[in-house]
Amino acid sequence: MYLKPKIFHFVIIFTFLASAIIAQQKEIEIAKLFKGSKGCFVISKFDNSEHYYFNKEQCLQRYSPCSTFKVPNSLIALQTGVAIDTNFVIKWDSIRNPHEAWMDKQAPFKFWCQDQTMQSALKYSVVWYYQEIARRVGESQMQSAINDLNYGNKDISSALDRFWLCGSMRISAVEQTQFLRKLYNEKLTGFSKENIKKVKAIMLYEKGENYTLYGKTGGGKCWPDQVIGWYVGFVETPRGPYVFAMNMLADEFKEFNNNRRIEVVKQILKILGYI
């Protein structure tokens, strides 16, 4: 009669140790995906009931959002009436945004020198389109909208059309997921559900066998000897919808070629059993 409690305790200890070993193995696998880059990843359930962090310290550090800001910028454009819908066209200005030969050799830049809709500009991460959006929104409306969104440090002081491009705006990966959770749940203060749905729709990246992935990349040379790469969004899975954010610090932009940021996130989701 005294063996049963001992066996029970042994089973508990064994289960705990096995779980710890599996968790450690997953951490090692995820670390390998970053290939020497300093990276972080956070994912949480849409109702904020479940969380996972890789390199939590970095996930709490604020960085420039770079082109991930195109998501709130799209919302702001729609809500202020600057854009009537996601098919809103801005014509390419070859004087303000001149064509350069190197653009023709690399995606997404080879798609930039032409007229753009919001949908195409988000897909190809067209910087000039969203800079023009910001100018048309204006400083007062932009600041008010960002305050409503409670987006990062809410600082647009460096320049109206560049504050998110290694400028004064800063946001952490954790804060990105907080914004995305409200976006997914269509509960952003000051923004209509109709406009939120429009932005969510253009964030769609791909549909797999057991998941639907929405997201936006970002990247910038925010330091003389280092660049940052982002991928943020949400994923719908059989386990439910989740919001996520990943960033990595690297020496050169070429480390982000061939959709590497997106592929890293997809591999992490597989390692963790989400997809």
ABEGO torsion letter per residue (X at the ends): XAAAAAAAAAAAAAAAAAAAAAAAAAAAAAAAAAGGBBBBBBBBBAAGABBBBBGAAAAABBBBAEAAAAAAAAAAAAAAGABABAABBBBBBAAABBBBAAAAABOAAAAABBBBBAAAAAAAGBAAAAAAAAAAAEAAAAAAAAAAAGBEAGBAAAEAAAAABGBABBBBAAAAAAAAAAAAAGABBGBBAAAAAAAAAAABABBBAABBBBBBBBBBBABAABBBBBBBEBBBBAAEBBBBBBBBBBABAAAABGGAAAAAAAAAAAAAGAX
